[in-house]
Structure formats: C-alpha cells, structure tokens
Amino acid sequence: MNNSSRDNFSGLSNNQSITPRRDFLKLSSLGLLGAALPNYASSFFSPIPKYPAKLSVQLYTVRDQFLKDIPGTLKKIADIGFKYVETAFWPEGVSIEKASEYLNDAGLLVSSCHVELPIGDKKQVMLDAANAFGCSKMIWHGWPEDKRYSSVEGTKELIGIYNEASRFAKANGLQFGIHNHWWEYRNKVGGRFVYEYLLEQLDKDIFFEMDTYWVKVAGQNPAAIIAKLGNRAKFLHIKDGPALYNDKLAIDNPDPMTAVGKGTQNFPAIINAATGNPDWMVIEMDKTATDVFVALQESFDYMITNKLAIVG
C-alpha cells in the first residue's frame, strides 16, 4: 500500500478527517487491532427473522474521534442506544486496561475483539485482550490482503495458520473467527473462489464474521453467500453504501458509506437468508460523507425499528 490518505476524498464533510487503516494500525499500542425505510427500499422487505441477533458497533468507525476524546466518543455511542461494541484499535499510549476502564465507565460491553493472528508474541496480546474486555470471541481482522490468496498452495497455507490459531484459542477457552474483505469473494484460485476453500477446509470451530458490504463489493449476492455459510456465520458486519469495486480499495480508500438502510444493501433479504444463524450484527462504517454519529444513530434506528436486530 502507498501513502495515499482518505483525508483528501471529495465526499467527506469539512469537519471529518479519516485515518487510513494502515496508519491507524501504527497508532495501536495494543497490537489489536433512519428509523423509517427509504421509499425505494420498501420492496426489499421479506419476513422478519424469528430470532434476531444482538446489535453491536465496530469501534473502527470512530477511530478519528478516539484521537480527540475517547470517553466522550464512547458516551455518544452509548447515548445512541448501543450496549455492545466490537473492539479494534486504540490510540497510542492507551493500554488494554485503560481501554477497558473507558468502556466500563460508558456502560458498554464487548461483543467481540478484532485481533492480530495469535502467532508468536501476539498470542499473549490476544489473551490479555480477552481478559481485559471479558470477551471470548476473538476475530482476525484480515487486513491487508495476503498475496498467498493468489494461489491454491498459498490459500491452503493460510488455512493451516488459521486452524493453528483456532486451536490455541480453544485451548484457552476462547473462540476464533475470521473477518473477510472483498478478495476472498473475488479471487479465484484453482477455478474456485477463495472463500470456498475456507468454508471447506477451516476447522469447524472457526466461525465467520461475514462482512456483507465487502461481499457485495466483490460482485457477490450477500444473501446467497450467507445461505451458503449457514451456521458458520455467527457475526455479520452491517454496512451500507454504493458497494462498488474500484482500484482505490487497494490503497484503503473506499467510497464513503451511508447509514444502514440508505445505500444499495438489501438487509431484510440478507438477514432472512441467514435463518437465525448469526448471534451478532455489527454496524461498521469505514468512511462517511456525513457526521459519523448521525449515521450511527440512523443505522441503529433502522435495525431496531425494523426488528432486524435487538439491542441486547
């Protein structure tokens, strides 16, 4: 990846800067990483799931706000109505213990943690995060694209690493999952999509956190994919927007995302196709053209009002 920044993207509002994922990884001291439907979307709706999943929010969404005011940012998230968060990265100098204190003060619980692969010295980092946040769901965030996904041999090598990570997590009373981007559902090796190898050859203990947006960016139908993943998909990343593939993605510069329900995603169809398998729906926005807290409030209202998820 080069040094291109999201800050110069013309779709951003004047009061919002965006820290690229690569740059924010450098900041991490932990090593861890509308209430009503738009008119055009009314035809999306299919039967409401009988057992809606709990709602969480990925804290990567507010990484820039964290750089200015962590307690204030978390209070705004709690005031929106969220009870759970999915952790990612914390600014430099913020220990895991301090981050946990911030969350406790805001009255927020942790649904899941995005972590580096628990290999070598990262094993202890994962254990420390699980202990500090009182969380058993550890998820490999999956960024950036590993070039080993360009061959069958490389893909199988990565599968072996993920299986090893899962065995370590399980031995310590934790569950390990993987989060996708677009390449797993866009790259073909040996005549098959990468995700097909993952679904077939990953240990059954490994769960999928399916990022519905990146699946659509890859040119796939998220509803069809979630049906294929079945009960392996315990988490869904819920985000909306144009969901079109372009070359800027490779430099971590996606198009601005919208509040959930205001983009191109058909979430009722996706959630209906999931047939109650996911335990969690995690709202995330990598970049927004509007105020991020307004977008989060609108997203929260959309999911809860339309009974696509429950608060917790």
URQUIZI-V751175 format. One line per field, one symbol per residue. psi: psi as a letter, one per 30 degrees, with the letter a starting at -180 (. if undefined). A space follows every 10 residues. Layout:
# URQUIZI-V751175
psi = ???
This chain:
# URQUIZI-V751175
psi = kagklffgkf fklfgklkkl eeeeeffjff gj.kelklef ffffklkkke ikllklkkff eheeeefeje eeeeeeeefe fkfllklclk lkfjleeeee eeeeefgklj elkkllkikb ffeeeeeeee eefhkfjkkj fgkakkffgf leeeeeeeee eeeeeeeeee fgglkklkkl bfefgekkkg glkefeeeee fkkffklkjj jeeeeeefgl jeeeeeeefb gfjfkkkjll aehkklffef ghilkkllkk fgbfkieeee eeffhgekfk kjkkkeklfl keeeeeeeee eeeeeghfll e.
